[in-house]
C-alpha cells in the first residue's frame, strides 16, 4: 500500500464530525485545523463568532469543512441545544473535544469562593456536563465515539499560582479514566490530552519573566510548545483506527518537563 494511502487509512477522518468545545481558542483552534485537514468536519464551539471566523477561514482555505456554533458550557440546556443543532446540520457527531478553560493567578489565601466556583464550573463541571450530554448520545445511537478532554501539566505536577486550575485539571484526568472504564463496553474511548507549557490566553497572566525562565530551565527541549505540537496526538486519539485500543490514556506533550519531575 502506498504511504499516503496507508496514512489516510490509519489517521483519515473522512465522514466524521467533531465538536470542539473551546475551538475558538488558540490551542483547540489549531487542534480543529488538524482534524479538518484529516478530513473531519469540525464544529468550533465558543462564545465569540468573530474569533471562530478567523480559524474557519484557515480551515476552508486549506480545503477543510467547518462551522461555528455558540454555546455556554456552564449551561446543560445550551449543550443539549448544541448537540441537537449539530446533528441537524451534520447528521451525527463522532468526536467530542472538551477544551474550554479559564485561569486565575490569585494567591491562595485571597481566593474568594465566587472565583473558586466560577473556575470549577468552567473547567470541571462543564466537562462533566459535556461528557454526559454527548456520552448519552453516543450510547443511544450506538456510535463508537471518541472523547478527548484537555488536561494540563498542572493536573499532574503541583504548580504554583494556579491553585484552582490545577485542582480542576487533576479532576478532569480522573474523570476521564473513570469514563474510559465505564464506557469501553460501548466502544466509546475517553482520553486526556495533557499540554505542558503552551502560551495561551488563560495562562499569559501568570507567565512573567522569572516564571518563563524557571519553566525553560526545567524543560529539556528548552522551549514552549507550539499549538501545532498537539495535532499528532489529537489525530491519534480521534481516530478509531489508529487509536482503536487507546482509552483512559494521558498523552503528555510537554517537551520533557514532566520527566524532570520524576
Secondary structure as the mmCIF struct_conf table of DSSP 4:
data_model
#
loop_
_struct_conf.conf_type_id
_struct_conf.id
_struct_conf.beg_label_comp_id
_struct_conf.beg_label_asym_id
_struct_conf.beg_label_seq_id
_struct_conf.end_label_comp_id
_struct_conf.end_label_asym_id
_struct_conf.end_label_seq_id
HELX_RH_AL_P HELX_RH_AL_P1 UNK A 3 UNK A 11
TURN_TY1_P TURN_TY1_P1 UNK A 14 UNK A 15
STRN STRN1 UNK A 17 UNK A 21
TURN_TY1_P TURN_TY1_P2 UNK A 22 UNK A 24
BEND BEND1 UNK A 25 UNK A 25
HELX_RH_AL_P HELX_RH_AL_P2 UNK A 26 UNK A 37
TURN_TY1_P TURN_TY1_P3 UNK A 38 UNK A 39
STRN STRN2 UNK A 41 UNK A 46
BEND BEND2 UNK A 47 UNK A 47
HELX_RH_AL_P HELX_RH_AL_P3 UNK A 49 UNK A 61
TURN_TY1_P TURN_TY1_P4 UNK A 62 UNK A 63
STRN STRN3 UNK A 65 UNK A 70
TURN_TY1_P TURN_TY1_P5 UNK A 73 UNK A 74
HELX_RH_AL_P HELX_RH_AL_P4 UNK A 76 UNK A 90
BEND BEND3 UNK A 91 UNK A 91
STRN STRN4 UNK A 95 UNK A 98
HELX_RH_3T_P HELX_RH_3T_P1 UNK A 108 UNK A 110
HELX_RH_AL_P HELX_RH_AL_P5 UNK A 113 UNK A 120
HELX_RH_PI_P HELX_RH_PI_P1 UNK A 121 UNK A 125
HELX_RH_AL_P HELX_RH_AL_P6 UNK A 126 UNK A 141
TURN_TY1_P TURN_TY1_P6 UNK A 142 UNK A 142
STRN STRN5 UNK A 146 UNK A 150
HELX_RH_3T_P HELX_RH_3T_P2 UNK A 153 UNK A 155
TURN_TY1_P TURN_TY1_P7 UNK A 156 UNK A 156
BEND BEND4 UNK A 157 UNK A 157
TURN_TY1_P TURN_TY1_P8 UNK A 160 UNK A 161
HELX_RH_AL_P HELX_RH_AL_P7 UNK A 163 UNK A 183
HELX_RH_3T_P HELX_RH_3T_P3 UNK A 184 UNK A 186
TURN_TY1_P TURN_TY1_P9 UNK A 187 UNK A 187
STRN STRN6 UNK A 189 UNK A 195
BEND BEND5 UNK A 197 UNK A 197
TURN_TY1_P TURN_TY1_P10 UNK A 201 UNK A 203
HELX_RH_3T_P HELX_RH_3T_P4 UNK A 204 UNK A 206
HELX_RH_AL_P HELX_RH_AL_P8 UNK A 209 UNK A 217
TURN_TY1_P TURN_TY1_P11 UNK A 218 UNK A 218
TURN_TY1_P TURN_TY1_P12 UNK A 220 UNK A 221
BEND BEND6 UNK A 223 UNK A 223
HELX_LH_PP_P HELX_LH_PP_P1 UNK A 224 UNK A 226
HELX_RH_3T_P HELX_RH_3T_P5 UNK A 227 UNK A 230
HELX_RH_AL_P HELX_RH_AL_P9 UNK A 231 UNK A 238
TURN_TY1_P TURN_TY1_P13 UNK A 240 UNK A 245
BEND BEND7 UNK A 248 UNK A 248
STRN STRN7 UNK A 250 UNK A 253
BEND BEND8 UNK A 254 UNK A 254
TURN_TY1_P TURN_TY1_P14 UNK A 255 UNK A 257
HELX_RH_3T_P HELX_RH_3T_P6 UNK A 258 UNK A 261
#
